[in-house]
Amino acid sequence: MERTKEPTRDYPSLSRTPWTFWETLYARRSHRKYLPMERDGELESRLRETVSLAISARGAEEGDLLVVTDPGRVEEIKRRAHKGAPNKINLWLTRAPLMGFLVLAVPGKDVRGDRPRRLPRAVAATHDTVLWLTEKGLGTCWLGGINQSEVQEALGVGEEVLIPAVVSFGKPKPRVRAGDFDHLVYLAISRRRKPLSAVARLESMERPFIVGKNEPRSFSASPVQDVAGLLRKLMEGTSDQEDVPLSLALEACLEAARLAPSAGNAQRWRFVAVTERSRLAELSSACGARKAWRAAVVGAGSPGGWEETFLEKPFWMVDLPIAFSQLSLMAVSMDLAVDLFLDDFEEGRVAAAVGLASGYRPVGVMGVS
Ligand SMILES: Cc1cc2nc3c(=O)[nH]c(=O)nc-3n(C[C@H](O)[C@H](O)[C@H](O)COP(=O)(O)O)c2cc1C
């Protein structure tokens, strides 16, 4: 698998055992060029199994994440999704021989609410599936610039269901140089990521997260490194880990979040790692957690921005749950037990516990034990 984003440091080398989930994270990138492929019934049924697993692991609602592989439906979505001026950025879809789409189909009441509750869980399950597809060598692209009503009609889901985003997938065309559209977008937008120092904080918004300078004591990553296995472990919620230095564990989780894709690659987010006892107690109480946590990460998004206005979609509630998919699977790849809250926490208390700046709202809290 080809690597796309520069790592902050060589994390896999810090484990005595293979820590290969990193390869999946670094290999995933947005593909806008695909090659034709034969229909593969076995792959499709494994994909549907993975979607079910991800929906259970994230506590999402069945039906909020659809898999479309029927060639007629796929063609119709491709033809209709880019209708309307703001969606012309995705005109490339018409020429892409896709295998299918993952479709977020969530009730409008939830998506348009002040704080969507079903949407973030469905998004996390969708991105888990994106990572699984990456592992299987397939290319994907999150697409928010789509005409919701046209896609609604193509799927026959009814007007009360909104389609905030879809993900295209198929056989990726290797990147060619020079004037190729996929390559130009990659160079202009996609490959860039803000450094950890710009997006990560320690204990509160005011304190920067300093990347460890010394080589930490090495540890053994989980023997489970594949996405489906990690999702099963996430559901078990148990930890065999006594070995991983907490500072490395947090840094790896923050790096996994940093690499996540976001609409327009805006990365309008902050991640606060928390280890202080009193703050942890306040956070776990605000989440109603039942277990004691060794550490936590709060992820906050900044609603608004040009993508949200232009495309009329609540991207803060898509981008952050994508990052939490990566963050939580990274924690499990180190054998940590994860308690993830994407809704049902007291937002004001979480924001106060880490001193969130105005303009930011907490989207998720991950406790690890
Ligand atoms: C919610 C969301 C919506 C996106 N919408 C589009 C889109 O409409 N068209 C497109 O070409 N890329 C879209 N992208 C892909 C981003 O531009 C891409 O993820 C980002 O530039 C980072 O690049 P990478 O995915 O290659 O790491 C979207 C990504 C996300 C997460």
The ligand as an SDF file (V2000), in Angstrom:
LIG
                    3D

 31 33  0  0  0  0  0  0  0  0999 V2000
  -17.3910   14.8680    4.7040 C   0  0  0  0  0  0  0  0  0  0  0  0
  -16.4910   14.9150    3.5030 C   0  0  0  0  0  0  0  0  0  0  0  0
  -16.9720   15.4030    2.2930 C   0  0  0  0  0  0  0  0  0  0  0  0
  -16.1410   15.4110    1.1570 C   0  0  0  0  0  0  0  0  0  0  0  0
  -16.6650   15.8350   -0.0310 N   0  0  0  0  0  0  0  0  0  0  0  0
  -15.9130   15.7330   -1.1690 C   0  0  0  0  0  0  0  0  0  0  0  0
  -16.4840   16.0450   -2.4270 C   0  0  0  0  0  0  0  0  0  0  0  0
  -17.6480   16.4170   -2.5360 O   0  0  0  0  0  0  0  0  0  0  0  0
  -15.7050   15.8990   -3.5380 N   0  0  0  0  0  0  0  0  0  0  0  0
  -14.4010   15.4560   -3.4620 C   0  0  0  0  0  0  0  0  0  0  0  0
  -13.7650   15.3250   -4.4980 O   0  0  0  0  0  0  0  0  0  0  0  0
  -13.8270   15.1730   -2.2540 N   0  0  0  0  0  0  0  0  0  0  0  0
  -14.5540   15.2830   -1.1210 C   0  0  0  0  0  0  0  0  0  0  0  0
  -14.0050   14.9390    0.0960 N   0  0  0  0  0  0  0  0  0  0  0  0
  -12.6330   14.4420    0.1700 C   0  0  0  0  0  0  0  0  0  0  0  0
  -11.6810   15.4570    0.8190 C   0  0  0  0  0  0  0  0  0  0  0  0
  -11.3780   16.5030   -0.0820 O   0  0  0  0  0  0  0  0  0  0  0  0
  -10.4210   14.7090    1.2440 C   0  0  0  0  0  0  0  0  0  0  0  0
  -10.7640   13.7400    2.1920 O   0  0  0  0  0  0  0  0  0  0  0  0
   -9.3740   15.6240    1.8350 C   0  0  0  0  0  0  0  0  0  0  0  0
   -8.9020   16.5240    0.8590 O   0  0  0  0  0  0  0  0  0  0  0  0
   -8.1890   14.8230    2.3900 C   0  0  0  0  0  0  0  0  0  0  0  0
   -7.6070   14.0400    1.4000 O   0  0  0  0  0  0  0  0  0  0  0  0
   -7.4820   12.4610    1.5060 P   0  0  0  0  0  0  0  0  0  0  0  0
   -8.8700   11.9060    1.7120 O   0  0  0  0  0  0  0  0  0  0  0  0
   -6.8810   12.0460    0.2030 O   0  0  0  0  0  0  0  0  0  0  0  0
   -6.6260   12.1550    2.7070 O   0  0  0  0  0  0  0  0  0  0  0  0
  -14.8080   14.9480    1.2500 C   0  0  0  0  0  0  0  0  0  0  0  0
  -14.3320   14.4830    2.4720 C   0  0  0  0  0  0  0  0  0  0  0  0
  -15.1510   14.4430    3.5940 C   0  0  0  0  0  0  0  0  0  0  0  0
  -14.6260   13.8770    4.8700 C   0  0  0  0  0  0  0  0  0  0  0  0
  1  2  1  0
  2  3  1  0
  2 30  2  0
  3  4  2  0
  4  5  1  0
  4 28  1  0
  5  6  2  0
  6  7  1  0
  6 13  1  0
  7  8  2  0
  7  9  1  0
  9 10  1  0
 10 11  2  0
 10 12  1  0
 12 13  2  0
 13 14  1  0
 14 15  1  0
 14 28  1  0
 15 16  1  0
 16 17  1  0
 16 18  1  0
 18 19  1  0
 18 20  1  0
 20 21  1  0
 20 22  1  0
 22 23  1  0
 23 24  1  0
 24 25  2  0
 24 26  1  0
 24 27  1  0
 28 29  2  0
 29 30  1  0
 30 31  1  0
M  END
$$$$
